């Protein structure tokens, strides 16, 4: 039982000592060790003196007192020396403890410097310094990685915003404007121009977007740019033009306010095989086109290209659904909606609206005698005459096999008569002999003209078409090859 109590008390002492710091525990151990040594030395000395018979009792007491004082002084000196040694040994450990605490708290700049007092702790100091240096390097890499990740996340967010913006666009001009805005803000551009080149259009080169507004010289027009002198359009490859002067530069440079000290990067692409687009970007004079910048520019341009292709295909599909495949004019299916729109605009603004109905004379005979190819050639030729004669605001429809309807907004009936007379003359001047062999007569046209009129009660689209059809019937009845204006029937 007594042994158990001793063991329990000893365990309690050990647990209490465990709560003290290492420095305190070593100090207590040193103190106890010195006391034990002094006690042993004192007891041995006292035993020796007691066994000595040459000293008188008073002298023995004096020697005892001097011995006790000397032992106490020696104990104090020994304890102080031991404590000093322990401090020198435990100070690096305390510094390491504080340093590890700062490391855990991610306060690497506040980690204290470890000064090794001797060779034994020098290796610990070196290992600790290597650990701190490695952790600081890793922390620097982590900060750099976080900044890079944040920058790329922002770039991805901006790309997503750009994609969502242009996907909601209904017109190509909106896509071009959005592309120009995001390119100049994300790439920190000094200038930007987006041009499109369509050989069949007039003018063939058109500015789709620009920044700033005065990026082009007042005396130079991009419409005068020669596409053959642009290496990007000629090769259909992106090109980078350095500030120090590339031997071959884009012909657009002659039209820009910014000189050749600005590094340029051009990205070409085409839409539908007919339209070539050029994105010409310029940086400030002291910057360069890095691979990262080029890649980001291509990403924006490719995203815009996809949307532009989608809009082009949608427009082509809509055009095919609204136009006649042979002549390229509007078909009868689209006539209802387009003509109703013109009637509504005429009613709202009080403008004139004239409708013309045209029939090719004896077309069935020519089709039967010379074949369908000859008839198709006549129809396409007539459509070409319509395109070169009418305005862009006028509407032309293929109404039936050889019948056509033309709407002339803001055109009174007499002015419309002059317009269709020019059309009739243009068709009459066409030489069909090279395409239709042994054609014995020149094809002619019968034309009926009617104007929307409140006085004649011709206000709705059905009434207007009926009036033009009646005028066409009158022209056919008058031996064809003529123009007849609608005349309201006389009251009986």
TIMAR-920548 format. One record per residue (C-alpha): y, x, z. Coordinates in steps of 0.2 Angstrom, whole numbers, padded with zeros to 4 digits, always signed. Each point is the difference from the previous one (the first is absolute). Layout:
YXZ ...
# end
This chain:
+0000+0000+0000 +0012+0014+0005 -0004+0009-0017 +0004-0016-0010 +0017-0001+0009 +0004+0018-0004 -0005-0003-0018 +0011-0016-0001 +0015+0009+0007 -0002+0015-0011 +0000-0012-0015 +0015-0009+0006 +0009+0017+0001 -0005+0004-0017 +0006-0016-0007 +0017+0002+0008 +0002+0018-0006 -0004-0006-0018 +0017-0010+0001 +0010+0017+0002 +0005+0011-0014 -0009+0015-0004 +0014+0011+0007 -0001-0009+0016 -0019+0001+0001 +0000+0019-0003 +0014+0002+0013 -0010-0009+0013 -0016+0011-0005 +0010+0016+0002 +0008-0006+0017 -0017-0004+0007 -0008+0016-0007 +0014+0011+0008 -0002-0010+0017 -0019+0003+0000 +0002+0019-0004 +0014+0002+0014 -0011-0010+0012 -0015+0011-0003 +0011+0016+0001 +0008-0006+0016 -0017-0005+0008 -0007+0017-0005 +0015+0009+0008 +0000-0010+0016 -0019+0003+0002 +0003+0019-0002 +0014+0000+0012 -0010-0010+0013 -0014+0013-0001 +0012+0014+0003 +0001+0005+0018 +0014+0013-0001 +0014-0012-0001 +0007-0010+0014 +0001-0019+0000 +0019+0001-0003 -0001+0012-0014 -0014-0011-0008 +0012-0015+0001 +0014+0010-0009 -0012+0006-0013 -0006-0018-0002 +0018-0006-0003 +0004+0014-0012 -0016-0003-0009 +0003-0018-0002 +0018+0003-0006 -0006+0013-0012 -0014-0012-0006 +0013-0014-0003 +0012+0012-0009 -0015+0006-0011 -0005-0018-0003 +0017-0005-0005 +0002+0015-0012 -0018-0004-0007 +0004-0018-0002 +0017+0003-0009 -0009+0012-0012 -0014-0012-0003 +0012-0014-0003 +0010+0011-0012 -0016+0004-0010 -0005-0018+0000 +0017-0006-0007 -0001+0013-0013 -0018-0006-0005 +0004-0019+0001 +0018+0000-0008 -0008+0002-0018 -0012-0014+0004 +0014-0011+0006 +0010+0004-0016 -0015-0004-0010 -0002-0017+0009 +0018-0004-0003 -0001+0005-0018 -0016-0011-0003 +0009-0014+0008 +0015+0002-0012 -0012+0002-0015 -0009-0017+0005 +0018-0008+0001 +0003+0007-0018 +0015+0011+0007 -0004+0016-0008 +0018+0006+0000 -0001-0001+0019 -0016+0010+0003 +0005+0014+0012 -0003+0019-0004 -0016+0008+0008 +0004+0017+0006 -0016+0010+0003 +0001+0010+0017 -0015+0011-0004 -0014+0004-0013 -0011-0014+0007 +0012-0014-0005 +0006+0008-0016 -0014-0007-0010 +0003-0017+0007 +0019+0002-0004 -0005+0005-0018 -0012-0015-0002 +0013-0012+0007 +0014+0007-0012 -0012-0002-0015 -0004-0018+0006 +0019-0004+0001 +0003+0008-0017 -0014-0010-0008 +0005-0016+0008 +0019+0003-0005 -0006+0003-0018 -0011-0015+0000 +0014-0011+0007 +0012+0007-0014 -0013-0005-0013 -0002-0017+0008 +0019-0003-0001 +0000+0006-0018 -0015-0012-0004 +0008-0014+0009 +0017+0002-0010 -0010+0002-0016 -0010-0016+0004 +0015-0009+0004 +0009+0005-0016 -0016-0005-0011 -0001-0016+0009 +0018-0004-0004 -0003+0005-0018 -0015-0011-0001 +0010-0015+0008 +0014+0003-0013 -0013+0000-0014 -0008-0016+0007 +0018-0008+0001 +0003+0006-0018 -0016-0007-0006 +0003-0017+0008 +0018+0000-0007 -0004+0002-0018 -0016-0011+0001 +0012-0014+0004 +0011+0004-0015 +0000-0012-0015 +0009+0011-0012 -0001+0018-0006 +0018+0004+0004 -0004-0004+0019 -0014+0013-0001 +0011+0013-0007 +0014-0003+0013 -0013+0001+0014 -0007+0016-0007 +0017+0008-0001 +0005-0005+0017 -0016+0006+0009 -0001+0017-0011 +0018+0005+0005 -0002-0004+0018 -0017+0007+0003 +0003+0016-0011 +0018+0003+0005 +0005+0000-0019 +0017+0005-0006 -0002-0010-0016 -0012-0012-0008 -0002-0008-0017 -0014-0011-0007 +0000-0003-0019 -0011-0010-0011 -0003+0004-0018 -0006-0013-0013 +0000+0005-0018 +0000-0018-0006 +0015-0005+0010 +0019+0002-0003 +0006+0011+0009 -0017+0009+0002 +0005+0008+0017 +0005-0010+0014 +0006+0004+0018 -0011-0009+0012 +0007+0007+0016 +0012+0014+0006 +0007+0008+0015 +0014+0003+0003 +0009-0012-0011 +0009+0014-0009 -0015+0012-0002 +0003-0002-0019 +0015+0007-0009 +0012-0012-0007 +0001+0008-0017 -0019+0001-0002 -0012-0014-0001 -0019+0001+0003 -0002-0011-0015 +0004+0015-0010 -0014+0010+0008 -0013+0007-0012 -0017-0003+0007 -0008+0013-0010 +0011+0013+0009 -0007-0006+0017 -0016+0011+0004 -0006-0013+0013 +0001-0015-0013 -0007+0011-0014 -0015+0006+0010 -0001-0014+0012 -0002+0012+0015 +0011+0003+0016 +0011+0015-0001 +0010+0009+0013 +0016+0009-0005 +0006+0014+0012 +0018+0003+0005 +0000+0017-0007 -0002-0007-0017 -0016-0005-0009 +0000+0005-0018 -0004-0018-0006 +0009-0014+0009 +0000-0019-0003 +0013-0006-0012 +0006-0012+0013 +0009+0015+0009 +0014-0002-0013 +0005-0017+0006 +0000+0004+0019 +0014+0004+0011 -0011+0012+0010 -0002+0018-0007 -0015+0010-0002 +0001+0007+0017 -0008-0015+0007 -0019+0001-0001 -0007-0014-0010 -0017-0009-0001 -0005-0012-0014 -0015-0012+0000 -0004-0010-0015 -0011-0015-0002 -0002-0014-0013 -0002-0019+0001 -0011-0009-0012 +0000+0014-0013 +0017-0004-0007 +0012+0004+0015 +0002+0018+0006 +0009+0002+0017 +0007+0016+0007 +0004+0002+0018 +0013+0015+0001 +0003+0006+0018 +0012+0014+0006 +0001+0008+0017 +0015+0008+0008 +0004+0018-0006 -0007+0009+0015 -0017-0009+0001 -0017+0002-0010 -0013-0012-0006 -0015+0004+0012 -0018-0006-0004 +0002-0013+0014 +0016-0007-0008 -0008-0001-0017 -0015-0009+0007 +0011-0013+0009 +0010-0003-0016 -0016-0003-0010 -0006-0012+0013 +0015-0010-0001 +0001+0000-0019 -0019-0004-0002 +0002-0015+0012 +0015-0006-0010 -0010+0003-0016 -0014-0011+0006 +0012-0014+0003 +0009+0002-0016 -0016-0001-0009 -0005-0016+0009 +0017-0008-0005 -0002+0006-0018 -0017-0007-0001 +0005-0016+0008 +0015-0001-0013 -0011+0004-0014 -0013-0014+0005 +0015-0012+0002 +0007+0005-0016 -0017-0003-0009 -0002-0017+0008 +0018-0005-0006 +0000+0009-0017 -0009-0003-0017 -0012+0014-0003 +0003+0001-0019 +0019-0001-0001 +0006+0006+0018 +0011-0016+0002 -0002-0012+0014 -0014-0012-0002 +0000-0019+0002 -0007+0001+0017 +0015+0009+0007 +0013-0010-0010 +0000-0015+0012 +0005+0010+0015 +0013+0012-0009 +0008-0015-0010 +0001-0010+0016 +0009+0014+0008 +0013+0001-0014 +0003-0019+0000 +0003+0001+0019 +0012+0015-0002 +0009-0010-0014 +0002-0015+0011 +0006+0010+0015 +0013+0011-0010 +0005-0012-0014 -0005+0012-0013 -0006-0004-0018 -0019+0001-0004 -0007-0001-0017 -0018-0001-0005 -0007+0006-0017 -0017-0005-0007 -0006+0010-0015 -0015-0002-0012 -0007+0012-0013 +0000-0009-0016 -0017-0002-0009 -0008+0012+0013 -0017-0009-0001 -0001+0003-0019 +0004+0019+0003 -0013+0001+0014 -0013-0008-0011 +0004+0009-0016 +0003+0018+0007 -0010+0000+0016 +0004-0001+0018 +0006+0018+0000 +0014-0004-0012 +0005-0015+0012 -0001+0011+0015 +0012+0013-0009 +0012-0014-0004 +0000-0006+0018 +0003+0018+0008 +0014+0003-0013 +0009-0016+0005 -0002+0005+0018 +0008+0017-0004 +0015-0009-0009 +0002-0010+0015 +0001+0015+0012 +0013+0009-0011 +0011-0016-0002 +0000-0008+0017 +0008+0005+0016 -0009+0005+0015 +0005-0016+0009 -0007-0011-0014 -0018-0006+0001 -0013-0001-0014 -0017-0009+0001 -0015-0002-0011 -0002-0019+0001 -0015-0002-0012 -0009+0009-0014 +0016+0003-0011 +0013-0009+0010 +0012+0008+0012 +0013-0006+0012 +0016+0010+0005 +0012-0004+0014 +0018+0007-0001 +0009-0002+0017 +0019-0001+0000 +0000-0003-0019 +0007-0015-0008 -0009-0008-0015 +0012+0007-0014 -0002+0018+0007 -0019-0003+0002 +0000-0004-0019 +0008+0016-0004 -0013+0010+0011 -0015-0009-0008 +0008+0003-0017 +0000+0019+0003 -0018-0002+0006 -0005-0009-0016 +0009+0013-0011 -0009+0014+0010 -0017-0008-0004 +0004-0003-0018 +0005+0018-0002 -0018+0006+0005 -0011+0007-0014 -0017-0007+0002 -0007+0007-0016 -0007+0016+0008 -0009-0009+0013 -0005-0016-0009 -0006+0004-0018 +0004-0012-0014 +0011-0011+0010 +0009-0011-0013 +0015-0006+0011 +0010+0006+0015 -0004-0009+0016 +0014-0012+0006 +0004-0009+0016 +0005-0018+0005 +0011-0001+0015 +0006-0014+0011 +0014+0002+0013 +0005-0012+0014 +0012+0003+0014 -0001-0008+0018 +0013-0013+0000 +0005-0014+0012 +0008-0010-0014 -0016-0001-0010 -0010-0003+0016 -0010+0017-0003 +0000+0006+0018 -0018+0003+0005 -0012+0013-0008 -0011-0013-0008 +0015-0008-0008 +0006+0017-0006 -0016+0005-0008 -0002-0016-0008 +0017+0001-0008 -0003+0018-0006 -0017-0006-0007 +0009-0015-0009 +0012+0013-0008 -0015+0010-0006 -0008-0015-0007 +0017-0003-0010 +0000+0018-0006 -0018-0002-0007 +0004-0016-0008 +0015+0008-0008 -0012+0011-0010 -0002+0013+0013 +0009+0018+0001 +0015-0007+0009 +0009-0003+0016 +0003-0018+0007 +0010-0005+0015 -0005-0014+0010 +0008-0017-0004 -0001-0014+0012 -0007-0016-0009 +0014-0012-0005 +0000-0017+0009 -0005-0014-0011 
# end
